[in-house]
Amino acid sequence: MIRGLTAVLMAAVISSPVAAAQVKFSYSKLYTQLKHNYGENHPDVKIGYFMISPTDGDTCQITKAWMTKKAHYEEFEIPASQELPLPIDSHLRKVNPDVFIETAGTQACDISFQVMAKKSFGSEVTEEQVNNLVPQMTTMMQDLGGMFSSWFMPEVEGVTVHFADVQPELKTSEGRAINVEGKVAIIRLNEMKTGERVFFPQKPLKVTPWIPQN
């Protein structure tokens, strides 16, 4: 069963320099979740991999990441969101290269996948966009959970917006204010009016599901 929005895979820690921690994975292990991005019933939602601190759950900074198999080597360009930009390729799964990830600091981080919006948002998100994402995020999480996951998995009821820096409250076109807890804001679908827009003071790093914690 998936707990919350992420599921943690155990990584084998290998020798690392003083200022960085390095972990190693097989591509085929990561492909197990990535393949769900091909699903036709959630075209605007994807799985993204991140390195997560085991102590506080914060996203770790990836300083370097690459794939290698014999003489072949490919280094990844890491975006500001710190998502690991793995290609999704069934042929690559058969070749099964090793994936190496270095993170800042000496403590090894865990790799975690998150359900998230494919689209990068700029200065706002609309009620129509949130209304489109919410059922697709629920479907993706059910696909990840397996055949009977719809029996026990709660539905997504909004989106969580993640920023790089601490933000003030968000404003909407209806004059509402949405609270921001540090770098994270929750937009509840049932509180949005038809056509309402939520304005962002900073471009979000990512948009993930919000599930009420009962």
Salt bridges, closest charged atoms under 4 A:
GLU83 OE2 - LYS46 NZ 3.09
ASP98 OD2 - LYS24 NZ 3.77
GLU124 OE1 - ARG197 NH1 3.32
ASP143 OD2 - HIS42 NE2 2.96
GLU169 OE2 - LYS171 NZ 2.77
GLU191 OE1 - ARG176 NH1 3.80
GLU196 OE2 - ARG176 NE 2.96
